[in-house]
Amino acid sequence: MNENNPPTSPWGGWLLHAVIGTALTVVLAWLAAPPVAVFVAVLAVGIAHEIGDGDFLRANGGPWNGVRDVVAFLPAPIVFVAMHVV
């Protein structure tokens, strides 16, 4: 294995995105942030991350590559909002 070319994940990094989204949700929930604010914050972090990666650019498979990656951040905040709205 070449250290300059690490193996790519078969999940395309989506699992890592979900873990980061979950961690951010947990921290914000612990700080007693309102559920919708938690969702918006995680969404904003996901969008900012994907803009930084360039995943919304056509050359990198965008815009759908970026959209899929942003959605990967959202399972935990969606569940968190649903638990507090219902």
N, C-alpha and C positions, 0 to 999 in steps of 0.2 A: 504494500500500500504506500502510495506516495503522499507525504504530508501536505503537499501543495494541492492535491486533488482529493479531498476527503470524499468518501462514498455518499451518494445522495440518498435521502430517505425515500422509501417506496410510497410514503404518504405525502411527499412533496412539502414537508415541513408543517403540514396542517395540524398534526398532533402537538407540536411545539407551540403553534399559534394558540391552540385551545388551552394549553397549560398556562401560557402567559395571560390569556383572557380570564381564566379561572383565578389565577393568583391576584390579578388586579381587582377582580370582583370581590374576592375575600378581603383584601386590604380595605377597599372602600366601604364594604359592608361593616367591617369592624370599626371603621371611623364614623359609622352611623350616617352615611350619605343616603339621601333619598334614592329609591330604586331606579327611577327614571334617570337621575343624574349619574348613577353607576353605569347604566346602559349607554348613555351619551358619552361618558368618559372613555369607556372601553372601545366604543365605536370610533371615537376621535383618535385614540392611540393606534388602532388598527389601520385607519386611513392614513395617518401620518407615517406609520411604518412602511406601508406599501408605496406611498409616494416616494419615500426615501429609497426604497429598493428599485423603484422605476417599474413596478409591475403593472402600472396603468398605461405604459407606453406600448404602442403597437409592436415595436421591435422586441419587446420582452413578453409577447403573448397577450398584451393588454387589449382592451380593458378588462376582459373576463378573467384573466389570471389574477389581477389585483382584486377584483370583486370576490372571487372564490376565497382568496386568502383573508380578506376582511371578514367574510362570513365565518371563517374558521375561528375567529376571536370571540364570536358571540354566543355560543351555547350557554355558558354559565350566566352571563347577564340576562339572557332571555328567561332562564329558569328563575333567577332571582326576582325579576320583575313579575313574572307570573305568580310566584308564591306570595307576593305582597299585594297584588291587584285583586286576586280571587279571594 
